[in-house]
Protein backbone atom coordinates (compact mmCIF):
# COMPACT_ATOMS: atom_id res chain seq x y z
CA UNK A 1 0.00 0.00 0.00
CA UNK A 2 1.09 3.55 -0.67
CA UNK A 3 2.93 4.86 2.36
CA UNK A 4 0.64 7.85 2.74
CA UNK A 5 2.15 8.72 6.13
CA UNK A 6 5.57 9.18 4.51
CA UNK A 7 3.86 11.52 2.05
CA UNK A 8 2.56 13.58 4.98
CA UNK A 9 -1.07 12.40 5.13
CA UNK A 10 -2.84 11.24 8.27
CA UNK A 11 -5.28 8.95 6.47
CA UNK A 12 -5.55 7.11 3.15
CA UNK A 13 -8.69 9.09 2.34
CA UNK A 14 -6.80 12.36 2.80
CA UNK A 15 -4.23 11.13 0.28
CA UNK A 16 -7.00 10.14 -2.15
CA UNK A 17 -8.61 13.56 -1.94
CA UNK A 18 -5.33 15.39 -2.48
CA UNK A 19 -4.48 13.18 -5.46
CA UNK A 20 -7.75 14.12 -7.17
CA UNK A 21 -7.52 17.80 -6.28
CA UNK A 22 -3.97 18.20 -7.62
CA UNK A 23 -4.38 16.47 -11.01
CA UNK A 24 -3.01 18.47 -13.93
CA UNK A 25 -5.72 19.78 -16.28
CA UNK A 26 -3.36 19.36 -19.24
CA UNK A 27 0.07 18.07 -20.20
CA UNK A 28 0.35 20.39 -23.19
CA UNK A 29 3.58 22.31 -23.37
CA UNK A 30 4.38 24.90 -26.04
CA UNK A 31 5.95 22.18 -28.15
CA UNK A 32 2.71 20.16 -28.22
CA UNK A 33 0.82 22.22 -30.76
CA UNK A 34 2.97 22.14 -33.91
CA UNK A 35 6.23 20.42 -34.76
CA UNK A 36 7.59 23.30 -36.84
CA UNK A 37 10.86 21.52 -37.57
CA UNK A 38 8.92 18.69 -39.22
CA UNK A 39 6.63 21.11 -41.08
CA UNK A 40 9.45 23.08 -42.70
CA UNK A 41 11.56 19.99 -43.28
CA UNK A 42 8.74 18.44 -45.30
CA UNK A 43 8.42 21.61 -47.37
CA UNK A 44 12.16 21.98 -47.88
CA UNK A 45 12.38 18.44 -49.26
CA UNK A 46 10.01 19.36 -52.10
CA UNK A 47 10.77 23.04 -52.61
CA UNK A 48 11.69 22.62 -56.31
CA UNK A 49 8.46 20.78 -57.11
CA UNK A 50 6.44 23.37 -55.20
CA UNK A 51 8.06 26.15 -57.22
CA UNK A 52 7.26 24.42 -60.49
CA UNK A 53 3.60 23.90 -59.60
CA UNK A 54 3.40 27.41 -58.21
CA UNK A 55 3.83 28.74 -61.76
CA UNK A 56 0.23 27.63 -62.39
CA UNK A 57 -1.02 30.32 -60.02
CA UNK A 58 0.29 32.96 -62.45
CA UNK A 59 -1.82 31.72 -65.38
CA UNK A 60 -5.36 32.62 -66.46
CA UNK A 61 -7.94 29.99 -65.55
CA UNK A 62 -8.41 28.66 -69.09
CA UNK A 63 -4.70 27.78 -69.42
CA UNK A 64 -4.17 26.02 -66.08
CA UNK A 65 -5.26 22.54 -67.13
CA UNK A 66 -3.14 22.51 -70.30
CA UNK A 67 -0.06 23.74 -68.47
CA UNK A 68 -0.69 21.35 -65.58
CA UNK A 69 -0.67 18.39 -67.98
CA UNK A 70 2.58 19.62 -69.52
CA UNK A 71 4.17 19.95 -66.10
CA UNK A 72 3.34 16.46 -64.85
CA UNK A 73 4.63 14.95 -68.09
CA UNK A 74 7.85 16.97 -68.09
CA UNK A 75 8.34 17.00 -64.31
CA UNK A 76 6.76 13.78 -62.95
CA UNK A 77 8.53 14.40 -59.64
CA UNK A 78 5.79 16.98 -58.97
CA UNK A 79 3.08 14.31 -58.88
CA UNK A 80 3.79 12.84 -55.40
CA UNK A 81 3.14 16.19 -53.71
CA UNK A 82 -0.34 16.62 -55.22
CA UNK A 83 -2.12 14.69 -52.41
CA UNK A 84 -0.45 17.00 -49.86
CA UNK A 85 -2.27 19.94 -51.48
CA UNK A 86 -5.46 18.15 -50.42
CA UNK A 87 -4.02 17.50 -46.95
CA UNK A 88 -3.42 13.78 -47.62
CA UNK A 89 -0.21 11.83 -46.99
CA UNK A 90 -1.11 8.73 -49.04
CA UNK A 91 0.32 8.31 -52.52
CA UNK A 92 -2.27 5.72 -53.55
CA UNK A 93 -5.94 6.64 -53.27
CA UNK A 94 -9.22 4.84 -53.87
CA UNK A 95 -12.19 7.05 -54.76
CA UNK A 96 -15.82 6.05 -55.27
CA UNK A 97 -16.92 7.53 -58.59
CA UNK A 98 -20.59 8.44 -58.19
CA UNK A 99 -21.19 8.88 -61.90
CA UNK A 100 -19.93 5.43 -62.84
CA UNK A 101 -20.75 3.73 -59.51
CA UNK A 102 -17.27 2.24 -59.35
CA UNK A 103 -14.08 2.52 -57.35
CA UNK A 104 -11.29 4.35 -59.15
CA UNK A 105 -7.69 3.85 -58.11
CA UNK A 106 -5.15 6.66 -58.37
CA UNK A 107 -1.39 6.27 -58.11
CA UNK A 108 0.62 9.42 -57.35
CA UNK A 109 4.06 7.84 -57.52
CA UNK A 110 6.28 9.50 -60.09
CA UNK A 111 7.04 6.15 -61.77
CA UNK A 112 3.57 4.59 -62.12
CA UNK A 113 1.21 7.48 -62.72
CA UNK A 114 -1.42 7.69 -65.45
CA UNK A 115 -1.51 11.22 -66.90
CA UNK A 116 -5.23 11.23 -67.67
CA UNK A 117 -6.08 9.87 -64.21
CA UNK A 118 -3.98 12.54 -62.49
CA UNK A 119 -5.56 15.34 -64.55
CA UNK A 120 -9.09 13.99 -64.00
CA UNK A 121 -8.52 13.60 -60.27
CA UNK A 122 -7.13 17.12 -60.00
CA UNK A 123 -10.12 18.55 -61.87
CA UNK A 124 -12.77 16.62 -59.95
CA UNK A 125 -11.32 17.39 -56.52
CA UNK A 126 -10.99 21.10 -57.27
CA UNK A 127 -7.21 20.97 -57.02
CA UNK A 128 -6.73 22.65 -60.40
CA UNK A 129 -9.12 25.48 -59.51
CA UNK A 130 -7.10 26.12 -56.38
CA UNK A 131 -4.24 27.58 -58.39
CA UNK A 132 -6.47 30.50 -59.43
CA UNK A 133 -7.42 31.12 -55.80
CA UNK A 134 -3.99 31.28 -54.18
CA UNK A 135 -0.99 33.52 -54.70
CA UNK A 136 1.70 31.24 -53.33
CA UNK A 137 1.66 27.44 -53.11
CA UNK A 138 4.45 27.36 -50.52
CA UNK A 139 2.43 29.48 -48.08
CA UNK A 140 -0.64 27.36 -48.74
CA UNK A 141 1.25 24.12 -48.11
CA UNK A 142 2.71 25.53 -44.91
CA UNK A 143 -0.83 25.73 -43.57
CA UNK A 144 -1.63 22.28 -44.92
CA UNK A 145 1.42 20.76 -43.24
CA UNK A 146 0.44 22.39 -39.95
CA UNK A 147 -2.97 20.79 -40.29
CA UNK A 148 -1.51 17.39 -41.09
CA UNK A 149 0.86 17.66 -38.13
CA UNK A 150 -2.10 17.70 -35.73
CA UNK A 151 -2.32 13.95 -36.34
CA UNK A 152 0.99 13.66 -34.51
CA UNK A 153 -0.28 15.37 -31.38
CA UNK A 154 -1.54 12.13 -29.87
CA UNK A 155 1.94 10.62 -30.04
CA UNK A 156 3.53 13.81 -28.75
CA UNK A 157 1.12 13.92 -25.81
CA UNK A 158 2.48 10.78 -24.15
CA UNK A 159 6.10 11.69 -24.74
CA UNK A 160 5.54 15.22 -23.46
CA UNK A 161 4.40 14.01 -20.05
CA UNK A 162 7.43 11.72 -19.88
CA UNK A 163 9.62 14.74 -20.64
CA UNK A 164 7.89 16.78 -17.93
CA UNK A 165 8.56 14.08 -15.34
CA UNK A 166 12.06 13.47 -16.67
CA UNK A 167 13.02 17.13 -16.35
CA UNK A 168 11.83 17.14 -12.74
CA UNK A 169 13.74 13.97 -11.85
CA UNK A 170 16.89 15.16 -13.57
CA UNK A 171 16.85 18.46 -11.71
CA UNK A 172 16.57 16.59 -8.42
CA UNK A 173 19.10 13.84 -9.04
CA UNK A 174 21.82 15.62 -11.04
CA UNK A 175 23.57 17.14 -8.03
CA UNK A 176 23.12 14.20 -5.67
CA UNK A 177 26.31 12.26 -5.06
CA UNK A 178 26.11 8.53 -5.85
CA UNK A 179 22.75 8.93 -7.64
CA UNK A 180 22.15 8.58 -11.39
CA UNK A 181 19.02 8.91 -13.50
CA UNK A 182 18.69 6.67 -16.56
CA UNK A 183 16.02 7.07 -19.23
CA UNK A 184 14.23 4.09 -20.82
CA UNK A 185 16.46 1.66 -19.03
CA UNK A 186 15.94 -2.11 -18.78
CA UNK A 187 15.55 -4.30 -15.70
CA UNK A 188 15.63 -8.11 -15.75
CA UNK A 189 12.50 -9.30 -14.00
CA UNK A 190 11.56 -12.85 -13.07
CA UNK A 191 10.40 -14.07 -16.47
CA UNK A 192 11.17 -11.16 -18.77
CA UNK A 193 12.97 -7.91 -19.27
CA UNK A 194 11.11 -4.66 -18.79
CA UNK A 195 11.96 -1.20 -20.09
CA UNK A 196 11.04 1.51 -17.58
CA UNK A 197 10.58 5.18 -18.38
CA UNK A 198 13.10 6.14 -15.69
CA UNK A 199 15.31 4.37 -13.19
CA UNK A 200 17.21 6.02 -10.36
CA UNK A 201 20.45 4.29 -9.47
CA UNK A 202 22.26 4.58 -6.15
CA UNK A 203 25.93 3.61 -6.32
CA UNK A 204 25.29 1.98 -9.70
CA UNK A 205 22.47 -0.21 -8.37
CA UNK A 206 18.87 0.29 -9.55
CA UNK A 207 16.84 1.49 -6.63
CA UNK A 208 13.64 3.24 -7.84
CA UNK A 209 11.80 2.59 -11.11
CA UNK A 210 9.27 4.94 -12.70
CA UNK A 211 6.44 4.54 -15.20
CA UNK A 212 4.59 7.61 -16.51
CA UNK A 213 1.14 7.98 -18.09
CA UNK A 214 -1.25 10.86 -18.73
CA UNK A 215 -4.97 10.40 -19.37
CA UNK A 216 -7.13 13.28 -20.54
CA UNK A 217 -10.17 11.06 -21.01
CA UNK A 218 -11.61 7.84 -19.66
CA UNK A 219 -11.21 4.46 -21.31
CA UNK A 220 -10.22 0.84 -20.87
CA UNK A 221 -6.49 1.39 -21.34
CA UNK A 222 -5.87 3.22 -18.02
CA UNK A 223 -7.71 0.45 -16.17
CA UNK A 224 -5.71 -2.25 -17.96
CA UNK A 225 -2.51 -0.39 -17.17
CA UNK A 226 -3.41 -0.16 -13.49
CA UNK A 227 -4.05 -3.91 -13.29
CA UNK A 228 -0.81 -4.69 -15.14
CA UNK A 229 1.18 -2.50 -12.77
CA UNK A 230 -0.22 -4.34 -9.74
CA UNK A 231 1.35 -7.53 -11.11
CA UNK A 232 4.53 -5.64 -11.97
CA UNK A 233 4.84 -4.36 -8.41
CA UNK A 234 5.34 -7.86 -7.01
CA UNK A 235 8.24 -8.55 -9.34
CA UNK A 236 9.84 -5.19 -8.52
CA UNK A 237 9.53 -5.87 -4.79
CA UNK A 238 11.32 -9.20 -5.24
CA UNK A 239 14.30 -7.20 -6.51
CA UNK A 240 14.23 -4.89 -3.46
CA UNK A 241 13.39 -1.84 -5.57
CA UNK A 242 10.69 0.81 -5.20
CA UNK A 243 8.05 1.34 -7.87
CA UNK A 244 6.64 4.82 -8.49
CA UNK A 245 3.79 5.10 -10.96
CA UNK A 246 3.41 8.74 -12.03
CA UNK A 247 -0.03 9.08 -13.57
CA UNK A 248 -2.02 12.24 -14.16
CA UNK A 249 -4.81 13.90 -16.07
CA UNK A 250 -8.48 14.64 -15.48
CA UNK A 251 -9.42 11.25 -16.92
CA UNK A 252 -8.82 9.81 -13.45
CA UNK A 253 -11.59 11.92 -11.94
CA UNK A 254 -14.17 9.58 -13.48
CA UNK A 255 -12.08 6.42 -13.17
CA UNK A 256 -10.80 6.84 -9.65
CA UNK A 257 -12.51 3.72 -8.31
CA UNK A 258 -10.42 1.74 -10.81
CA UNK A 259 -7.24 3.39 -9.53
CA UNK A 260 -7.83 2.60 -5.84
CA UNK A 261 -6.76 -1.07 -6.09
CA UNK A 262 -3.45 0.07 -7.60
CA UNK A 263 -2.98 2.53 -4.76
CA UNK A 264 -3.37 -0.36 -2.31
CA UNK A 265 -0.83 -2.56 -4.06
CA UNK A 266 1.79 -0.28 -5.61
CA UNK A 267 4.56 1.40 -3.60
CA UNK A 268 3.63 4.89 -4.77
CA UNK A 269 0.92 6.12 -7.13
CA UNK A 270 1.54 9.84 -7.58
CA UNK A 271 0.42 12.58 -9.91
CA UNK A 272 2.95 15.17 -11.06
CA UNK A 273 2.30 17.62 -8.23
CA UNK A 274 2.53 14.91 -5.58
CA UNK A 275 5.74 13.67 -7.15
CA UNK A 276 7.21 17.16 -7.15
CA UNK A 277 6.37 17.63 -3.47
CA UNK A 278 7.51 14.21 -2.27
CA UNK A 279 10.11 12.67 -4.57
CA UNK A 280 13.11 13.80 -2.52
CA UNK A 281 11.80 12.26 0.70
CA UNK A 282 11.11 9.01 -1.18
CA UNK A 283 14.49 8.87 -2.93
CA UNK A 284 16.75 10.14 -0.21
N, C-alpha and C positions, 0 to 999 in steps of 0.2 A: 504493500500500500504506500501511496505517496506520503512521505514524511512531512505532513503539513505543519507539524510543530517546528521543524527545522526551517521551514519557510516563514515562520512567524505567526501562524494561525493557531487559535485556541481550539477550534473544532474543524472537522472535515467539511461541515456545511459552510463555514465561513470561507474556507478555501474555494469551495465550489462557487459561491456567490462572487468572490473576487475574480475568479477565472472568467466568468461570464461578463462581468462589468468592465473588464480591461481588454476584451478582444479588440483587435484592430479592425476598423471598418473597411480598410483596403490595404493591399500590399503593392499598390501601384507607385512606382517611383517615376521620375521624369523620363527615364529610359524605356518605360513600358509602352508608351504611346506609339512611337514610330522608330524603326531602326533605320535612321537616315543613312548610315554607312552602306547598308544593303540596298536601299533605294537608289542612291547615286552610283553605286557599283554596277547595278543592273543596267542603268542608263548608259554608263560609260562604255560598257561592253558592246553596245550596239549603236554608238553615236554616229557612225558613218551611215548605217542603214536608216537611222532616224532622219539624218540630213537629206538623204536622197528622197525619201518619201515626203519630207516637208516641202519639197519643191512643188508638190501638188496643190498646196494651199495658196500658191501664187497664181494659179490658173483660173480662167473663167469656168463656170460649172460645166458647160457643154464639152470641154476638152479634158476633164479630169479622168473619165473612164478610159479614153484612148491612151492618154499618157500613162495611166496606172498600168495598163496591160503592157506597154512598152517597158516600163520599169521592172516589172516582175520577170519578164523574159530576159532582159539584159542584166538585171541585178537580182537573181533568185535568192541571194542571201537576205533580201528584205522581207521575204515571205514569212519566216518564223516569228517575226515580231508583230505580225498583223493581229493575232489573237490578243496580245497584250493591249492593243488599242481598245479592245472590247473588255478589258479587265479579266482576261482568261490566261492561265498559265499553260494549258494543254496545247499540244501541237497537232493532235488528232481529235476531231470533233464529229459527233453524230448529231444530226439535226432531223427532226420530223418535218417533212415537207407537206404542208397542209393541202396544197394544190394537187399533188400527185398521190397523197396518202401513203407515202413511203419514207423510209429512213435514208437520208443521204449522208455519205461519209466524206469528210474533208481532211486532207493531209496537208499540213503547213510546213513540212520539212522541205528544205531547199533542194533535196535530191529527188523527191517522189511526187512533187506537186503536179496538179492538172491545171493548166492556165485558165480554161473556161470555168472550172469549178471555183477557183480562187476569185475570179472576177464576179461570178454569179453570187457567191457568198458575200462578198464585200458590198455588192449592190443591195442584196436583200436585207442585210443586217443594218444598213445605213452607214456603214463604214466609209464608203466613198463620199457620201454627202458631207461627212464630218469635215473633210478637208476644205470645204467652202465656209465652214462655221468657225474655224480656229485660225489663229495667226501663227502659232508656233507649236509644232508637234512635240518638241522636247518638253515644253512647259506643260502641255496636256498630259504627256506620259509621266511626268513627275507626280501629278495628282493621281493618276491611275496606279502607279507603283505604291504610293502611300496607301491607297485603298486596298490593294492586294496585300500589303504588309500587315493589315489588321488581322489576317488569318493566322499570323504568327504570334499574336498576343497571348493566346492560350498557352503556348509553349513557354513564352517569356515569363508568364505569370508565376509558374512553379519555380523556375530558376531564380527569379527576382527575390522571392522570399528566402530561398537558400542563401542568396548573396547578402540579404539583410542580416540574417542570423550569423553568417560567416564573418561579416565585418565586425559585428559585436564581439564574437568569440575571439577573433584575432586581436582586437584592441585590448582585450582582457588578458590574454595569454602571452602576447609578444614580449612583455617585459618581465615575465615570471621565470625565475631561474629554475631549470630542470623540467620546465613544461614546454610542450610542443603541440601545435595544432596541425593536423593533417586533414586534407580535403579529399572526399571520395576514396577513403582508404578501406582496405579489406581486412576482415577478421575471419579466422578459421573457426567455425562453429562445430557442433557435434557431428552433423551429417552433411555439412555444406560450407561453402564460403559465402560471406555476406559483405556487400559493399555499403558502408555507412556514409551519410552525408559529411559527417565530421567525427573525428576521434581526437581526444586530448590524451597525449602521452605524458607520463611522469617518469623521468629518468629512463626514457626509451621504452617504457612498458605502457601498453594501452590501458587507460584507466576509466575514461568516460566516453561513451558512444552517443552520437546524436542522429536522430532522424527528423526531418522538417517537412511539414505539409501546410498548405493554406487552402481553406475552403470558403469560397464566397457564397455557395449555394448548398442545398441539401442533396443527398443522393446515396446510392448504395456503396460507392467506393470508400468514403470516409469510414463507414461502419465496418467494411471488410478490412480496411487498414487497421482499425482499432483491434479487431479480433486477431489479426495476424501478429500484431505487436505484443499481444498478451503471451502468445506462444514464444515469440522471440525473446521476451524478457527472461524466461526460464533458462534459456541457453546462455544468455549474457551473464546471468547470476552464477552459473556454473563456472564461468571463467573469472569470477571475482571482479567484475566490472560493473559500472553504474550505467543505466540506460536513461537517457533524457529524450523524451518525445516532445519536440517543439511544434505545436499545432495551433493554428489561429484562423481567424475569419468568422464573420457573422453566421456562416452556415451552421456552426455549432450551437447557436442559440435555439434552433429547432430540433437539433439532434443530440442534445446534451444527455438524455437518458441513455443513449447508445455509447456515450463516452465514459459514463460513470464506472462500468466494469473495468475499463482500461485504467482508470485512476486508482482502482483498488488493487491492481495487479502489476502495474508498471512503476519503477522507481520514482520517476518524476514525469508528470504530464503538465507541461507549462506552455502558456502562450508567450508571445514575444515580450510583453511588458513584465510578466512574472519572471521570465528568464533574465531579463536585464536587471531586475531588482535582486535576484537571488543566486545567479550563477557563481559568483565568487565564493559565497559561503558553501555552496555545494562542491566546488572544485578544490578549494583550498582550506 
